[in-house]
Amino acid sequence: MFIHLGGDIVVRSADVITILDSHAKSSKITRQFIETADAEGRLVTFGNEECKSYVITKDNVYMSPISSLTLKRRANFVSSLESR
């Protein structure tokens, strides 16, 4: 199944490693991780939209304009569908 991250971006739910609130960037190690992903060209942004959460997958880090709570609810909904 897939999770809609905002805009026209969807990712496979199986590829999602974690979903972080945008305030997680206040952590030094998280900030370094995101900066490294950006330097490697793996940071995906949604234009000028405000980043509310980071979605980390096997291949990329997405700066989503959708709150981490909403994305986690979507992921749980997809997970419940997959288990049926």
Stockholm file with secondary structure:
# STOCKHOLM 1.0

chainA/1-84         MFIHLGGDIVVRSADVITILDSHAKSSKITRQFIETADAEGRLVTFGNEECKSYVITKDNVYMSPISSLTLKRRANFVSSLESR
#=GR chainA/1-84 SS CEEEEETTEEEEGGGEEEEEEGGGGGSHHHHHHHHHHHHTTCEECCTTCCCCEEEEESSCEEEESSCHHHHHHHHHHHHHHHTC
#=GC SS_cons        CEEEEETTEEEEGGGEEEEEEGGGGGSHHHHHHHHHHHHTTCEECCTTCCCCEEEEESSCEEEESSCHHHHHHHHHHHHHHHTC
//
